[in-house]
Amino acid sequence: MLRSEKKQVLVRALTGGLIGAAVLIPLGGVFNDLVSGGLIAMGAHTPFRLVSAGLTWRVGSAPLAFAIQLALYFLLGAAAGVATLPFAGDGATLVLRSLAHFVLTAGALTLTCLLLGWAWSWQAMAVYLVLLAAVYLLIWLSRWVGWYAEVAAIRERLGLAPGPSPLKWRESLPYLPFALVLCLGLPALLGLFDAPDVPVLRGLLFPWLLLPVGCFFSGLSLGRREGVCPLYPAACALCTLAAVFWVYNHTAWPCCAVALGCSLAGNLAGTALGKMRN
């Protein structure tokens, strides 16, 4: 690694660590309370607990527990900050460094959850790691799609690429793995770790947060690069329909409308942004 690259890594790690600490202090305070005496423990609780009660009990000092907790927050933020840099210029090195970064990030998350008492069982810890892997994979695929589109744009400027395909099916094809992972693979994966009586991951987190946000921003990226691509919203809806029959039941069909509407809205918004930029 060159000296300039090392400097960039240090700057991004420091910046990410500070931002991570600033963001996780309030979020962690709420979660500390939920774990120690709130929704999970089903007891009396306050809206916010600055320091983890479990960590304070382990180390025997609230200030020391807060310092350790702050260091863990900084570590998670630093890992996220480093991820904003390109890891390598060639495929093999990129994959290896991405895997190494994921292992380190997963280790930091595991250490944080165990020390702060956020992982009250191995199933809960597995859910955290699965969610981390899903988010990591989605980001990695979105970046790959972006690189693919940039190469295609360069080839088009050089006169090496053919014209637009019918309904822009070829332009939409690189985004299909993202749609498969988001709309079909992710709910199936969450179903393995969800509670059978209260499916929070499948019933709340996926349909109301992960699905609409992922469909909208992937459609936004496609629209900015390729314009209106009607086949991509249809693909998102079809993948979600498959998840309805595979993971859910017939009552979950509105998820198809969510996938179709959010991806179409993102695609149209991205098309408008692309025209403005041009």
Disulfide bonds with the S-S distance in Angstrom:
none
